[in-house]
Amino acid sequence: MNEKEFEEQLQALSERVLSKALSHEEKANYTESLFESIRHVNEYGEEFWYAREMQIALEYKQWRRFCEVIEKAKDSCKNSGNTIIEHFANVGKTSPMPNGGVKEIGDMQLSRYACYLIVQNGDPRKKVIALGQSYFAIKTRQQELIEHFDELDEDAKRLAIRHEMIEHNKMLVAAAKDSGVETAKDYAVFQNYGYKGLYGGLGAKEIHERKGLKKSQKILDHMGYEELAANLFRATQTESKLRRENIQGKSKANQAHYEVGAEVRNTIQRLGGTMPEDLPTPEKSIQQLEREQRKNLE
C-alpha cells in the first residue's frame, strides 16, 4: 500500500464513520465511532478487528512499522500470562492484480484485548493512539464487567447494563427507521410510546420530572441496574418484534413499542417486582461512575 492509497483509505474510513453517526453527539464522539465502525463479529458472535484496518485507523502508513507494534503487543500479551494465538490470529486475504490474478496478503484477527495492547505499545505522539488507549481500556473493562455480572456490585452492574443499552438502542434506531420512523421527532415519539407502556402511562417528560432531573440530564443515566435491565429488555424485544413481524408505518411501530413496554411491566407485576417508576434514583449518575472508573484505570 503506497502513501496515496493509504490516504484514500483513511479518508474513506473517516467518511464512513461520520456518515453512520445518528446525531451531533455521535459525530463529536469520533473516537468511539472510528473503532466501532471497523469492528467485526464472526458466526459465533465473537467480536474482532482486522490488523490492516487498525493500521489505517491508527494512522500507520507502513505495514512493516505497524507489525513492529504488533510484535511488542504480543510480548505484552505473553508476559501477562495470556495465550498469544487466542488474541492474535493470522489470516490470509487476497487482493486483485492488474493482470487478472490475485495476490495473497497477510492480516490478523485481533481481539479487543489485542487492540488494547497495540494502542498501549503504539506511538504516543499520535493523538489517535492516546484516544485509542482510553477507548480500549474502558471497553475492555466494560467487557470484563459483563462477563462477571453476577459478581458485580450495584454500581458496576449499572455501568455494564447502561453500555449494553447504548449498543441495543443503536439497533432499535435502525429497526425503527426500517419501519418508517425516520426523523428525530418521529423517534422521540416512538421512544415515548415505549416508556408509556413500561411506566404505566408516564412518558419521558413525566419520568424526567419524577426523577428530579435537569433538562440536560438523560433518564437512562439516572437509573438503578434493575430499572435499566427492564428498559434493556424493552429495547431488545421491540427491536426483535419490529424485524420479526416486518412492521411498517410509524403508528404501528409506536403501538408495537407500547405493547412490548406494557408486557415487560406486566411481567414485573406478575413476579411481584417493584414498578419502574417506584424504583429509587441512584445518587451518582452514569457519568460520575465512568469518571471514577477512568480514574481507577490511570
FILODO-264996 format. One record per residue (C-alpha): residue number from 1; residue in three letters; x, y negated, z. Coordinates in Angstrom, 1 decimal, padded with zeros to 4 digits. Last residue first. Example, Ala and Ser with C-alpha at 12.3 -4.5 7.8 and 13.67 -1.06 7.14 Angstrom:
BEGIN
2:SER:013.7:001.1:007.1
1:ALA:012.3:004.5:007.8
//
This chain:
BEGIN
298:GLU:-004.9:-005.6:035.4
297:LEU:-007.5:-002.9:035.3
296:ASN:-009.0:-003.9:038.7
295:LYS:-009.5:-007.5:037.4
294:ARG:-011.3:-006.1:034.3
293:GLN:-013.7:-004.2:036.6
292:GLU:-014.4:-007.2:038.8
291:ARG:-015.2:-009.3:035.7
290:GLU:-017.4:-006.5:034.4
289:LEU:-019.3:-006.4:037.7
288:GLN:-019.9:-010.1:037.6
287:GLN:-021.1:-009.9:034.0
286:ILE:-023.5:-007.0:035.0
285:SER:-025.1:-009.3:037.5
284:LYS:-024.5:-009.0:041.3
283:GLU:-027.2:-009.3:043.9
282:PRO:-029.2:-006.5:042.4
281:THR:-033.0:-007.1:041.6
280:PRO:-035.1:-004.7:043.6
279:LEU:-037.6:-002.3:042.0
278:ASP:-041.2:-003.4:042.0
277:GLU:-041.4:-004.4:038.3
276:PRO:-040.0:-001.0:037.3
275:MET:-042.8:001.0:039.2
274:THR:-041.3:003.0:042.0
273:GLY:-041.4:006.8:041.5
272:GLY:-044.0:009.3:042.4
271:LEU:-043.2:011.6:039.5
270:ARG:-046.6:011.0:038.0
269:GLN:-046.0:007.2:038.2
268:ILE:-042.6:007.4:036.6
267:THR:-044.1:009.5:033.8
266:ASN:-047.0:007.0:033.3
265:ARG:-044.4:004.1:033.0
264:VAL:-042.5:006.1:030.4
263:GLU:-045.8:006.6:028.5
262:ALA:-046.6:002.9:028.7
261:GLY:-043.2:002.0:027.2
260:VAL:-043.7:004.5:024.4
259:GLU:-047.2:003.2:023.7
258:TYR:-046.0:-000.5:023.7
257:HIS:-043.2:000.3:021.3
256:ALA:-045.6:002.2:019.0
255:GLN:-048.0:-000.7:019.1
254:ASN:-045.3:-003.1:018.0
253:ALA:-044.2:-000.9:015.2
252:LYS:-047.8:-000.6:014.0
251:SER:-048.2:-004.4:014.1
250:LYS:-045.0:-005.0:012.3
249:GLY:-045.6:-002.6:009.4
248:GLN:-044.4:000.9:008.7
247:ILE:-043.9:003.9:011.0
246:ASN:-041.8:006.7:009.5
245:GLU:-043.2:009.1:012.1
244:ARG:-039.7:010.4:013.1
243:ARG:-038.0:007.1:012.5
242:LEU:-040.3:004.9:014.6
241:LYS:-040.6:007.6:017.2
240:SER:-036.9:008.1:017.6
239:GLU:-036.2:004.4:018.0
238:THR:-039.1:004.2:020.5
237:GLN:-037.7:007.1:022.4
236:THR:-034.2:005.7:022.7
235:ALA:-035.4:002.2:023.7
234:ARG:-037.9:003.4:026.4
233:PHE:-035.4:005.9:027.8
232:LEU:-032.9:003.0:028.1
231:ASN:-035.5:000.9:029.8
230:ALA:-036.2:003.5:032.4
229:ALA:-032.5:004.0:033.0
228:LEU:-032.0:000.3:033.4
227:GLU:-034.7:000.2:036.1
226:GLU:-033.0:003.1:038.0
225:TYR:-029.5:001.5:037.5
224:GLY:-030.5:-001.8:039.0
223:MET:-031.5:-004.6:036.7
222:HIS:-030.0:-008.1:036.4
221:ASP:-028.1:-007.8:033.1
220:LEU:-031.1:-006.3:031.4
219:ILE:-033.1:-009.5:032.1
218:LYS:-030.6:-011.8:030.4
217:GLN:-029.7:-015.1:032.0
216:SER:-029.8:-018.3:030.0
215:LYS:-033.3:-019.3:031.2
214:LYS:-032.3:-018.8:034.9
213:LEU:-033.5:-015.8:036.7
212:GLY:-036.0:-015.5:039.6
211:LYS:-036.6:-011.8:039.0
210:ARG:-040.3:-012.3:038.7
209:GLU:-039.7:-015.2:036.3
208:HIS:-037.7:-013.1:033.9
207:ILE:-040.3:-010.3:034.2
206:GLU:-043.0:-012.7:033.4
205:LYS:-041.1:-014.1:030.4
204:ALA:-040.2:-010.6:029.1
203:GLY:-043.8:-009.4:029.2
202:LEU:-045.8:-008.0:032.1
201:GLY:-048.7:-005.8:031.1
200:GLY:-047.9:-002.8:033.3
199:TYR:-044.1:-003.1:033.1
198:LEU:-043.4:-000.3:030.7
197:GLY:-046.1:-001.1:028.1
196:LYS:-045.6:-004.8:028.5
195:TYR:-041.8:-004.4:028.1
194:GLY:-042.2:-002.5:024.9
193:TYR:-044.6:-005.1:023.5
192:ASN:-042.2:-007.9:024.4
191:GLN:-039.5:-006.2:022.4
190:PHE:-041.6:-006.3:019.2
189:VAL:-042.5:-010.0:019.8
188:ALA:-038.7:-010.8:020.1
187:TYR:-038.1:-008.7:017.0
186:ASP:-040.6:-010.6:014.9
185:LYS:-039.0:-013.9:016.1
184:ALA:-035.5:-012.7:015.1
183:THR:-036.9:-011.8:011.7
182:GLU:-037.4:-008.4:010.1
181:VAL:-039.7:-006.1:012.0
180:GLY:-040.8:-004.2:008.9
179:SER:-040.3:-000.5:009.9
178:ASP:-036.8:-000.5:008.6
177:LYS:-036.1:-003.5:010.8
176:ALA:-037.4:-001.7:013.8
175:ALA:-035.1:001.2:013.2
174:ALA:-032.1:-001.0:012.8
173:VAL:-032.9:-003.0:015.9
172:LEU:-033.5:000.2:017.9
171:MET:-030.1:001.5:016.8
170:LYS:-028.5:-001.7:018.1
169:ASN:-030.5:-001.4:021.2
168:HIS:-029.0:002.1:021.7
167:GLU:-025.5:000.7:021.8
166:ILE:-026.3:-002.1:024.2
165:MET:-028.3:000.3:026.4
164:GLU:-025.3:002.6:026.7
163:HIS:-023.4:-000.4:028.0
162:ARG:-026.1:-001.1:030.5
161:ILE:-026.2:002.6:031.6
160:ALA:-022.5:002.8:032.4
159:LEU:-022.3:-000.5:034.1
158:ARG:-025.4:000.2:036.3
157:LYS:-024.0:003.6:037.2
156:ALA:-020.7:001.9:038.3
155:ASP:-022.7:-000.5:040.5
154:GLU:-024.7:002.4:042.1
153:ASP:-021.8:004.6:043.0
152:LEU:-020.5:007.1:040.5
151:GLU:-020.1:010.9:040.9
150:ASP:-023.2:011.8:038.9
149:PHE:-022.0:009.6:036.0
148:HIS:-018.7:011.4:035.5
147:GLU:-018.7:011.4:031.7
146:ILE:-020.4:008.0:031.5
145:LEU:-017.9:006.4:033.9
144:GLU:-015.0:007.8:032.0
143:GLN:-016.4:006.4:028.7
142:GLN:-016.7:003.0:030.4
141:ARG:-013.1:003.2:031.4
140:THR:-012.0:003.9:027.9
139:LYS:-014.2:001.0:026.7
138:ILE:-012.6:-001.4:029.2
137:ALA:-009.0:-000.5:028.3
136:PHE:-009.9:-000.2:024.6
135:TYR:-011.2:-003.8:024.4
134:SER:-008.6:-005.4:026.7
133:GLN:-005.7:-003.9:024.8
132:GLY:-007.4:-004.7:021.5
131:LEU:-007.6:-008.4:022.3
130:ALA:-003.9:-008.4:023.0
129:ILE:-003.2:-006.4:019.8
128:VAL:-005.4:-008.8:017.8
127:LYS:-003.4:-011.7:019.0
126:LYS:-000.2:-010.2:017.7
125:ARG:002.9:-011.2:019.7
124:PRO:002.3:-008.1:021.9
123:ASP:003.4:-005.8:019.1
122:GLY:001.8:-002.5:019.8
121:ASN:002.5:000.0:022.6
120:GLN:-000.6:-000.7:024.6
119:VAL:-002.5:-001.0:021.4
118:ILE:-001.5:002.5:020.4
117:LEU:-002.2:003.9:023.9
116:TYR:-005.8:002.6:023.8
115:CYS:-006.2:003.9:020.3
114:ALA:-005.1:007.4:021.5
113:TYR:-007.6:007.2:024.4
112:ARG:-010.4:006.4:021.9
111:SER:-009.4:009.5:020.0
110:LEU:-007.4:009.1:016.8
109:GLN:-007.8:011.0:013.5
108:MET:-004.6:010.8:011.6
107:ASP:-003.5:010.0:008.0
106:GLY:-001.1:011.2:005.4
105:ILE:-001.6:010.5:001.7
104:GLU:-002.0:013.1:-001.1
103:LYS:-002.1:011.5:-004.5
102:VAL:-004.7:012.3:-007.1
101:GLY:-004.6:012.7:-010.9
100:GLY:-006.3:010.6:-013.5
99:ASN:-003.2:008.9:-014.8
98:PRO:-003.8:005.8:-012.8
97:MET:-003.8:007.8:-009.5
96:PRO:-006.8:008.4:-007.2
95:SER:-006.0:008.6:-003.4
94:THR:-006.4:011.9:-001.4
93:LYS:-006.5:012.2:002.3
92:GLY:-004.8:014.6:004.7
91:VAL:-005.4:014.9:008.5
90:ASN:-003.1:014.9:011.5
89:ALA:-004.9:014.9:014.8
88:PHE:-003.7:012.5:017.5
87:HIS:-005.8:012.8:020.7
86:GLU:-006.1:016.5:021.3
85:ILE:-002.9:017.1:019.4
84:ILE:-001.0:015.1:022.0
83:THR:-002.0:017.1:025.0
82:ASN:-002.2:014.9:028.1
81:GLY:000.1:014.8:031.1
80:SER:000.7:011.1:031.2
79:ASN:004.2:011.5:029.7
78:LYS:002.7:013.3:026.7
77:CYS:000.3:010.5:025.9
76:SER:003.0:007.9:026.5
75:ASP:005.2:009.7:024.0
74:LYS:002.4:009.9:021.6
73:ALA:001.9:006.1:021.9
72:LYS:005.5:005.6:021.1
71:GLU:005.1:007.8:018.0
70:ILE:002.0:005.8:017.0
69:VAL:004.0:002.5:017.3
68:GLU:006.6:003.9:014.9
67:CYS:003.9:005.1:012.6
66:PHE:002.7:001.4:012.4
65:ARG:006.1:000.4:011.1
64:ARG:006.1:003.1:008.4
63:TRP:002.5:002.2:007.4
62:GLN:003.7:-001.3:006.6
61:LYS:001.4:-004.4:006.8
60:TYR:000.4:-003.9:010.4
59:GLU:-002.5:-006.2:011.0
58:LEU:-004.2:-004.3:013.9
57:ALA:-007.3:-003.8:011.8
56:ILE:-005.3:-002.7:008.8
55:GLN:-003.3:-000.1:010.8
54:MET:-006.4:001.0:012.6
53:GLU:-007.9:001.8:009.2
52:ARG:-004.9:004.0:008.3
51:ALA:-005.0:005.6:011.8
50:TYR:-008.5:006.8:011.3
49:TRP:-010.7:006.3:014.4
48:PHE:-012.7:009.0:016.3
47:GLU:-016.0:009.7:018.0
46:GLU:-017.3:013.2:018.8
45:GLY:-020.9:013.9:017.9
44:TYR:-020.1:017.4:016.8
43:GLU:-020.5:016.6:013.1
42:ASN:-017.9:013.8:013.4
41:VAL:-018.4:010.2:014.5
40:HIS:-016.4:007.3:013.0
39:ARG:-015.3:004.0:014.5
38:ILE:-014.3:001.4:011.9
37:SER:-017.1:-001.1:012.6
36:GLU:-016.7:-000.5:016.4
35:PHE:-013.1:-001.9:016.3
34:LEU:-014.0:-005.1:014.5
33:SER:-017.4:-005.7:016.1
32:GLU:-015.7:-005.5:019.6
31:THR:-013.1:-008.0:018.5
30:TYR:-015.4:-010.4:016.7
29:ASN:-017.6:-011.2:019.7
28:ALA:-018.4:-014.6:018.2
27:LYS:-020.3:-013.0:015.4
26:GLU:-022.1:-010.8:017.9
25:GLU:-023.3:-013.9:019.8
24:HIS:-024.4:-015.6:016.6
23:SER:-026.7:-012.7:016.0
22:LEU:-027.0:-009.3:014.2
21:ALA:-023.4:-009.0:013.1
20:LYS:-023.0:-006.4:010.3
19:SER:-021.9:-009.0:007.7
18:LEU:-019.2:-010.1:010.2
17:VAL:-017.6:-006.6:010.3
16:ARG:-017.8:-006.1:006.5
15:GLU:-016.3:-009.5:005.8
14:SER:-013.4:-008.8:008.1
13:LEU:-012.9:-005.4:006.6
12:ALA:-012.9:-006.8:003.1
11:GLN:-010.3:-009.4:004.2
10:LEU:-008.1:-006.8:005.7
9:GLN:-008.5:-004.6:002.6
8:GLU:-007.5:-007.5:000.3
7:GLU:-004.6:-008.5:002.5
6:PHE:-003.3:-004.9:002.4
5:GLU:-003.7:-004.6:-001.3
4:LYS:-001.7:-007.8:-001.8
3:GLU:001.1:-006.7:000.6
2:ASN:001.6:-003.3:-001.1
1:MET:000.0:000.0:000.0
//
